[in-house]
């Protein structure tokens, strides 16, 4: 096939040609599904939190008992936690199923070993430095499982079958507080993640996560 | 090329048909085994169904909610909402509930009417359990009452029964599937922390559902109906909660 002349002209400028394979198909599709479900979890989580923006430690807590933290947020008792809870659990199911696909494919396709494990990096120009790799691994294998655990620990149905879910955390209110802390760290990760993408070139980064191809790293 | 396309079409159509009929069979099986909640419709329905079905597969009829030591009973037990403002309720309250009666009807062999004294004469169960509100706060309290399964067995539940509907003096009617209705910790409670059930906590009689959030524990009970379907009650969503945006199943 004949190469149009203008393409080869662009090619000499290097950074304008997006033909370096960057992200695998499964990584891209699970990334965007995760984006959507995380947004759903965040918005609905805030709606639920606003019904009672105080945090406690132990098994119980409520108005009239000492709290651990009174968040500087208003009590919104206008029934926003109803849709909040519906959306939270729907998003959670999508997030967990999607995360499962990502985990299994990441192991089978050696995504974790090749792209995220610090020691195994053989590339001359690795995509992520050691700090980034540890952050990704900690988020995927630490924060996400912990936020799921603390969330499930609040379920009276599940805690009847698996009491350790909640007793290991110090009680139902402790689970709620830790769920909030874990979610806050996930939001911190999101802010840092977007900041890094911006620093590296936002459009090129987003394009690479959609098409799978990025600019040649020089 | 044409042959290739038609073969591909054949395969995709076949797969789609198999998928659709597979889903239909799965839905029918799930319904038969009681894995589909009454509020399964709408955009959130898939999440609700997954939550309810997976908990029904994990949480058996005998799985008990955690129980606590008397020293763990909360000093403060907050409530949401006000006692019913219906005149009939206020009259019963003023009369110390001497004239209050609980009706049990529907798919039972022997419909019955109980006074508070009747219920107190039956074998009772006392348990110290944790109750969380969907808003996030929670408390631990001791509840005493007659197990719902006891009076259901007295009345003789019919073989087609699938749900038990609870009608209070206010609008917050609700329902339970038979798994929760026959659960040993599901009580018709008339006492709390060793005292008569306080009015804000649902006097004279309230439901206690230990494995679900607080709003499933209907207060100010007036009538209990055993039924095969919830479709013809209210908006057909299983309880008053989904009608104002809260899920029917509150085990999470």
Interface residues (C-beta under 8 A of the other chain):
Chain A: X48 X49 X51 X52 X54 X59 X60 X61 X62 X63 X64 X65 X77 X79 X81 X82 X83 X85 X86 X87 X89 X90 X91 X92 X93 X154 X155 X156 X157 X158 X159 X160 X161 X163 X166 X167 X172 X173 X176
Chain B: X43 X44 X46 X47 X48 X50 X51 X55 X58 X59 X60 X63 X64 X65 X66 X68 X72 X74 X75 X76 X78 X130 X132 X133 X134 X135 X136 X137 X138 X139 X140 X210 X211 X212 X213 X241 X244 X245 X246 X247 X251 X252
